[in-house]
Amino acid sequence: MYSDFIEHILKVCKTLNSCNVEFIIVGGTAAGFHGYNRMTMDPYGLPTSKHDFDFWFNPNYENYFNILKAMKSLGKDVSRLENESSPNPKKSFLKFEFEEFKIDFLPEIKGLNSFADSYSNTIKSIIDTIEFRILSLDDLIKTKETDSRSKDSSDLEAFTQIEKQRFLTSTTIYFMTSKPDCEIFSSRMINAPVAIVYQAFANPLHLKEWWGPEGFTNTIHEFDLQPGGKWRLTMHGPEKGNYENESVFKTVEPNKLITWTRISKPLFDMEVGFQKRSETQTEISFRMIFETADECNKIKGFAAPKNEENFDRLEQELLKMV
């Protein structure tokens, strides 16, 4: 179910991007990205497995016809809409139904001022290199505050609880894969400012002191922290074994995100995220992404506890830096 959902939303977003459509993901899909998931209901209030995607579009003429172009490329007959003598994008609520999902394009959202205002506050997300914008949690809350339906009241309560628990300051969320069975994810809340936690990785003099599980030491031969730059090191095990590692950096966003691809075995992509949770707290995350679930399962059993040892060592190094 989850993989189908991701496959379908990516298919639609990729098509919209290729046709230069300006859009924001809203509704239940946006809520799910913020951590609140509920079943899609049919007109009779019964749960349905067909995904329902809501998009808020910039209601100008160029964008309106770009939407028609995108839907046409997905196999829909839009000739009636294309031939309208005087379409009004600001009043056009467009619905398209496919075998696997439904799409609603909305020119306005109740409770929000304008597309431009909300677009500037969106969360930019990337899955498998496909970029899209998600309505911010603050704006989601505003949309629910204007409705009195019981469903919206329960949604508002859930969003308010999420807001109390989360302090999302990065405007970009990267998902390097849409296959969760191929991932190993670990994270920890660190009692240190995000800039210092980031420097613990970005500065190889600090990095060599904490990288790897308990008992390991490191010799860093090359560390070129930029997209396309190489990272070569030898990890020295506690029982005298030496392990050569070579990677190529893909993404470097200071205080936010570093990703790389390993070119020595075991092969996988790596994402290290830095999320500022407060002035004195940072959540650091490791995401290891494998080509197949079998390759992931070979390592999953011991990788998670070893990542925890890595976080322990990071905290010890940070005590020296603060």
N, C-alpha and C positions, 0 to 999 in steps of 0.2 A: 504493500500500500504506500509506504513512504517513498520507495524507489520510483513507483509510478508517478507519484505526485511531483517529485523532483524532475523526472524525465519530461513530464508534460509542461511544467512551468518554464523549464529551460527552453523547450521547443518554442513556446510562445514568445518568450523574451528575446530569444535569438532572432526570431522573425521580425519582431517589432524594432529591434536595434538595426537590422539590415535595411529597414524601410524608414529609418530616421524618425521614428515615433517618439515623442516626448511623453513619458508616462511615469506614474508612481503606483506601486502595488499597495492596495488598500484592503479593507475588509478583513475577512477571516484569515487570508493568506498572510497579510501583514501581522496580524495578531500572533499567528503561529511562529513567525520569525522572531517575535519578541518573547516567546516562551509560553504563550497561552493557546492551547489547542482545544478545539471543540468540533464536534461532528457537523458537517454540512447538512442542512435540513431541506427537504423538498417543500413545495407549497402547502402540504398538509401537515407540516411539522414533524415529519418522520425522517430519521437519518438516511442519508443516501451516500453511496460510495463514489458517485460522480463528482469530480472536483469542480469547484465554482471559483473562478478567478475574477477578481474585481480590479480594474485599472482606472485610475483617475488620469484623464488626458488633458493636455494643454489645449483649451477649446478655441484654437484659431483654424483658419481654413486650410493652411498647408498641413497642419498636423492631422486634421480630419481626413483629408484625402490620403495621407500617409497610412492611416489606420486601414482605410479601404484597400489600399495596395497590399498591406500585410495580410489582411484576411483573404484577399484574393489568392495570394501565394500559398495560403494554407488550404485552398480548395473551395472557398466559399464564393457563391455567386453574389456579387455586390453591384450588379449592373443597375438595379433600381436606385440605389443610393448614389451611384456615380452620375446618373442622369437626372437627378433632382434639379429643378430650375433654380431654386434659391435655398439651399441648405443653410441651417443656422447651427453651427457647431456648439454654441453656448446653450442650446436647448436640445441637443442630440444625445439621447441615451441609447447606446447601441448594444444589441444582444446578439451573440452568435453561439450556436450549440453544435458541438462536435460529438463524435461517438464516445470519447473518453472524458470530456470535460466541457464546461460552459464558460463563456467569457462575457463580462459586462464592462463596457466602456462608459465612464461617467464624466460629464463635463463639469460637475461641481460636487462638492461634499458638504453636507449640512454641518454647520458649526465652524467651518474653516473659511478664512478670508479669500484666499486666492491660490491658484496653482503655483504661482511664482514664489509666494511666501513659504508655502509648505515644502516646495522642492528644495529650497535652500537649507531646510532642516532635516532632509531625508537621510537615511542610512544607506550608503552605497555598498552593495554587496556583490561579490564575485564568486560564481561557481563554475568550475571548469572553463575559466576565461570569459564567461558570459556575464556581463554587467547589468545590474538593474538597481532601481531605487525603491526603498521601502519607507512607507509613511512612519514618521517618528512616533515614539511612544507618547510624547506630550500631545501630539495632534490626534492620535487615536483616542486618548482620554477626552479631548475636546469634542470629538464626534459623538461619544457616548453620553457626555454631559447634557447634550441637547435633546436626547431621546428619553422617553418615559416608559418604553416597553420593558417588561420584566427581563427579557433576554439582554437588553442593553444595560440594565441595572446590574445584572450579574457580571456582565463583561466589564463594566466600569469598576466594580469591586475587585475583580481579578487584576485589571491593569494597574489599579492603585497599589495593590500588594506587590506587583512586579516592580513598580517604580520605586517603592521603598527599599527593595532588596538590591536593585541594580543601579550602577553609576556608569553608564556607557558613555565614554568621552571620545572614543575614536569614531570618525565618520565613515570608516571603511571596515567591512567585515569580509574576510577572505575564507572561502571554503575551497580547498584545493581539489576536492573530489566529491562526487555525489554518491559514493558507494561506502556507507558507514561500516560494512563488514570488512573493508580493506584498511581500516584506520585503527590506530592506537592513540588514545587521547589521555593526557594527564595535565593537571593544573594545580596551582597552589597560590593562596593569598600570602603575599610577602609584606612584612611591615617595613617598607622602605619606599621612598618616592620613585616614580616611574623612571625618571632620568637616571637615577643611580642604578636601578636594576638593569636598565638598558646598557649602561656603561660596563656593568659586570660582564656582559657578553661582548660588547663592541670593542673593548680594550683587551687584546690578547694576553697582556700581562696579568689581568684578573681572570680571564677565561681559563687559562691553563691551570689555575689553582683549584677550580671547582668542576670542570667538565668531566663527565663520566661517573660511574658508580663508585661506591666507597672503596678506598684502597688504590684507586688508579691515579697515576700521574701522567702528565702530557708533555710532549715536545712539539711545539707548533713550528712548522717549517715555512709555511706561507699562509697569510691571512689578509686577503684583499677584499674588504667588506664593501662591495659594490656589485650591481647586477652584472653577471658574467665573470666576476672575480673568483679566484680559486682559494680553497681552504684545504691545506694539507697538514696533517698532524699524525704523530705516532702516540698511541695510547699504551702505556706500560702497565700491565696487570700486576696485581699484588703477588702473583706467583711467578713473576719474571717473564711472562709472555708479552710480546710486542705486537700491536695491532695497528696496521697502517690504514689510514682513513683519508679519502680524497673526495671533495665535494665542489660544486659550482653554485655560487649564490645566484638566486633568481630575483628576489624582491628584497629591497632594503628601505624601510620607512622608519627613520629614527623615532624611538620611544613608542613604536606601534607594532611593527612586524618585520621579521626576517624569515625568508624561505630559501631553501637550497635543495639541490638534487645530488644524491650520493652517486659517485661514479666508481666507487669501490664497494665490494660486497660486505654486508647485505645491501641490496639496492632498494631504495625507497626515497620519497620526497619528504622533507622535513619543514615544518612550520613552527616558529617560536613567536608567540604573541605576547604583547605587553599591554595590559589594560589598566589605566589609571582608575582606581576605585575611590580614592580620596587623596588629599595632599600627602598623606604618609603611608598609603597602602597601594600595592600593585598586584594584580593577578597575572602571573606568568603561566603560559600554557605551552605544552609540547603536543604537536600532532604529527604522527608518523603515518605516511600514506603509501600503501603498497599497490603493486599492479594487480595482484589477485588476492582473494581471501585466503587461499592456501599458503601463500608466502607470508601473509600477515599472521596467520595462526601459528606458524613455526616460531615466531618471536614473542607473540602476545603474552604467553604464560609467564615469562620472566621480565619482559620489557617494562611493564607497569611498576613493579616494585623497584626496579633499577632506576626508573625515572624519579621515584620518590627519594632514593638515595642521592640522586643528582640535585634535587631541590634542597635536601638537607645541607649539602656541601655549598650550594649557592648562598644559603642563609648564613653559613659560617663566614664566607668570604665578604658578604655585605657588612657584617659586624666590623670588619677591618676597614671598610670604606666609609661608613657613615661617621 
